[in-house]
Amino acid sequence: MKIDGISPVDAQLPVDTVAARVASSGQVSTQGAAQDWTSFHSDSNSVLSLTSQALSSPQVRQGTVDALRQSVDSGQYQLDPSKIAAAISQSGEE
Protein backbone atom coordinates (compact mmCIF):
# COMPACT_ATOMS: atom_id res chain seq x y z
CA MET A 1 0.00 0.00 0.00
CA LYS A 2 1.32 3.43 -0.89
CA ILE A 3 0.44 6.41 1.27
CA ASP A 4 1.13 9.75 -0.40
CA GLY A 5 1.90 12.94 1.44
CA ILE A 6 3.98 11.37 4.21
CA SER A 7 7.67 12.12 4.25
CA PRO A 8 10.09 10.06 6.38
CA VAL A 9 10.78 13.12 8.51
CA ASP A 10 7.05 13.61 9.20
CA ALA A 11 6.62 9.93 10.05
CA GLN A 12 9.26 9.92 12.78
CA LEU A 13 7.77 10.07 16.25
CA PRO A 14 9.60 11.38 19.29
CA VAL A 15 10.70 8.58 21.61
CA ASP A 16 11.43 8.80 25.34
CA THR A 17 13.62 6.00 26.67
CA VAL A 18 15.25 5.20 29.96
CA ALA A 19 18.66 5.30 28.29
CA ALA A 20 18.05 8.84 27.05
CA ARG A 21 16.99 9.99 30.51
CA VAL A 22 20.02 8.29 32.10
CA ALA A 23 22.34 9.91 29.57
CA SER A 24 20.92 13.33 30.30
CA SER A 25 20.96 12.97 34.09
CA GLY A 26 24.23 11.03 34.30
CA GLN A 27 22.79 8.77 37.01
CA VAL A 28 21.63 5.18 37.05
CA SER A 29 19.36 3.95 39.81
CA THR A 30 20.27 0.51 41.16
CA GLN A 31 17.20 0.14 43.34
CA GLY A 32 14.77 -2.58 42.25
CA ALA A 33 14.75 -4.34 38.93
CA ALA A 34 15.91 -2.37 35.92
CA GLN A 35 13.07 -1.57 33.56
CA ASP A 36 13.20 -0.27 30.03
CA TRP A 37 10.24 1.52 28.59
CA THR A 38 9.42 3.50 25.49
CA SER A 39 6.68 6.00 24.90
CA PHE A 40 5.55 7.19 21.46
CA HIS A 41 3.86 10.54 21.07
CA SER A 42 1.66 11.62 18.20
CA ASP A 43 -1.12 14.09 17.76
CA SER A 44 -4.60 12.74 17.07
CA ASN A 45 -4.88 14.63 13.77
CA SER A 46 -1.97 12.65 12.32
CA VAL A 47 -3.48 9.38 13.48
CA LEU A 48 -6.91 10.27 12.08
CA SER A 49 -5.40 11.33 8.77
CA LEU A 50 -3.43 8.10 8.38
CA THR A 51 -6.43 6.03 9.43
CA SER A 52 -8.70 7.65 6.86
CA GLN A 53 -6.07 7.18 4.11
CA ALA A 54 -5.70 3.50 4.98
CA LEU A 55 -9.45 2.92 5.12
CA SER A 56 -10.03 4.65 1.77
CA SER A 57 -7.47 2.44 -0.02
CA PRO A 58 -9.00 -0.40 -2.00
CA GLN A 59 -8.50 -3.83 -0.46
CA VAL A 60 -8.23 -5.43 -3.90
CA ARG A 61 -6.02 -4.13 -6.68
CA GLN A 62 -8.73 -4.62 -9.28
CA GLY A 63 -6.48 -3.81 -12.24
CA THR A 64 -4.03 -6.56 -11.28
CA VAL A 65 -6.83 -9.04 -10.65
CA ASP A 66 -8.45 -8.24 -14.01
CA ALA A 67 -5.14 -8.62 -15.89
CA LEU A 68 -4.44 -11.99 -14.27
CA ARG A 69 -8.00 -13.18 -14.94
CA GLN A 70 -7.68 -12.21 -18.60
CA SER A 71 -4.33 -14.05 -18.89
CA VAL A 72 -5.80 -17.20 -17.34
CA ASP A 73 -8.97 -17.03 -19.47
CA SER A 74 -6.99 -16.59 -22.69
CA GLY A 75 -4.57 -19.41 -21.84
CA GLN A 76 -1.55 -17.06 -21.80
CA TYR A 77 -0.84 -17.50 -18.08
CA GLN A 78 1.83 -20.18 -17.88
CA LEU A 79 3.06 -21.85 -14.73
CA ASP A 80 6.65 -23.10 -14.43
CA PRO A 81 6.69 -26.10 -12.07
CA SER A 82 10.45 -25.80 -11.45
CA LYS A 83 10.11 -22.13 -10.40
CA ILE A 84 7.22 -23.01 -8.11
CA ALA A 85 9.23 -25.83 -6.51
CA ALA A 86 12.26 -23.55 -6.06
CA ALA A 87 10.13 -20.86 -4.43
CA ILE A 88 8.55 -23.39 -2.06
CA SER A 89 11.93 -24.81 -1.04
CA GLN A 90 13.43 -21.32 -0.56
CA SER A 91 10.48 -20.18 1.57
CA GLY A 92 11.22 -22.95 4.06
CA GLU A 93 14.80 -21.68 4.56
CA GLU A 94 13.80 -18.31 6.00
N, C-alpha and C positions, 0 to 999 in steps of 0.2 A: 504494500500500500504506500502510495506517495502522498505526503502532506505538504502542500505548497505554503509558502509564507512563513516558514519556521527556519531561522538560521541556527547553526550550531551554538552561536553565542547566546541567542535568545533561549535555547533549550536547556542551557546549563542552570542548575538550581544551586543556590548556596547550601553548603553542608557544614553543620557543626559537629565536630568530633571531639572525643576525649583527648586525643593526641594533640589537636590544635589548641585546646584549652591548656593542656600541660605545657606545650611549647611556649605559649604566651605568658603563663604564670611562673614557669621555671620550677614548679613543685610537683611532686608525685605523692599522692596519699597512699600509705601502705596499710591503712586500716580497712578491714573487711576484704572481701573478694574483689578483684579488679573487674570492672565492667566496662565494656566498650558500647557506645551507642551512637547512633547517627540520626539526625533530624533533617528532613527535607522541607523547605519552605517554598510555597508558591501561592500566587494570588488566585482567587476563585475565578476571575475573568479568564485567565490563561487556561485553567482546567476546563471551564465551560466551552471555550472556543475550540480546544482540541477535541473535546467530547463530541461537539456538534459536527466537526469535520469528519471524525471517524464514523459517526452514525449516518452521515449523508453519503458516504462512499458505498458504491455498489458491492454486495457480497459476492457476486458472480461477475467475472469479466466476460460479458456476453459476446464481445467480438471474438475473443479467443475460443470460446465454446462453439460459436457458429462456424469458425474456420475449421476447427477440428471435426465437427459434425459433417461439414461438407467434404472434407478429405476422406473420412471413413465411408460416407455414402457413395462417393465417386470411385472408391477402390484405390485411391492414391496414397492412403495412409498405410505405410509399410512398417511392420515390426521386424526388428533384427534380434532373433533369439540369443545370439552371442553377446550383444550389447546388454540385453536384459539380464542375462546370467551374470555378466561382469558387474553390473550395477548392484545386483542383489548380493553378490559375494563381497563387494567393497563396502556396502552399507553395514555389514556385520562386523567390520573391522574398526568401526569408529567407537 
